[in-house]
């Protein structure tokens, strides 16, 4: 009888152990299942997309729109530096887009607007463009003719925008990675898409247009300094209606 009781107890203990083992085995999938169901993570190229003969900078991981691995001077030495330079790039890109549009417009209409204001209000204002229809610039000169009130307004506005950018980058809640350099929440026309794909497309369009505008403004200044002629007069086909020709 005692032998029978011991045998039953041992069988029961073995059954419980097997049941527990089976339960643990079923609760955790086999390693082969985990490996076969997972996909390999996409890896970035070791070389820059813009300069294929150079290695891709370490911190340029296509986190931001327009990232083609172009940093030949290795300025973005850390994620913090990358964010700082991205903020600066977006600011300069937006200013350049305004300048690229305002430069030829001022050469076309500055003299006309001045004449209208003088005639209507009895003033004796002088146009800022020179005799060759060139706007004031560092290379053209003439910046001393600009009203100090205008300079004060520009400095105050840019200082306010810069302080806003510093506040966003330092104190915004970036724990979830949602902070975007240059994002001031300014969208009065509601043009910024609500879907992720549309937002990425808009960000890419902005940075591409901004980079092109920065090149255009440098080109305007260099061209007028070398040729001593305004861009609207040197290439009138781009800035005047076609029926003028």
LINJOWO-V728731 format. One line per field, one symbol per residue. ss: DSSP state (H for helix, E for strand, - for the rest). psi: psi as a letter, one per 20 degrees, with the letter a starting at -180 (. if undefined). burial: I if it has 16 or more other C-alpha atoms within 10 Angstrom, else O. A space follows every 50 residues. Layout:
ss = ???
psi = ???
burial = ???
//
This chain:
ss = -HHHHHHHHHHHHHHHHHHHHHHHHHH---HHHHHHH---------E--- ----E-----------------------HHHHHHHHHHHHHHHHHHHHHH HHHHHHHHHHHHHHHHHHHHH---------------E---E-HHH--HHH HHHHHHHHHHHHHHHHHHHHH------------------------HHHHH HHHHHHHHHHHHHHHHHHHHHHHHHHH---HHHH-HHH---HHH-
psi = ghhgggggggggghghghggghghghhpqqhhggghiqqpqpqqqiqphh niiqqpqgjnkkhqqjokkomhjlhmirhghghghgghggghggghhghh ghghghhhighghghggghhjkrlqpqhqaijkpqprhhhaihiipphhg ggggggghgggghggggghhiqokhjkipopiojkomhjlipqhqgghgh gggggghghgghhghgghggggghhgikqqhhhhmhhijqqhii.
burial = OOOOOOOOOOOOOOOOOOOOOOOOOOOOOOOOOOOOOOOOOOOOOOOIOO OOOOIIIOIIOOOIIIIIIIIOOOOIOOOOOIIIOIIOIIIIIIOIIOII OOIIOIIIOIIOOIIOOOOOOOOOOOIIIIOOIIIIOOOIOOOOOOOOOO OOOOOOOOOOOIOOIIOIIOOOOOOOOOOOIIOOOOOOOOOIOOOOOOOI OIOIOIIOOIIOIIOIIOOIIOOIIOOOIIIIIOOOOOOOOOOOO
//
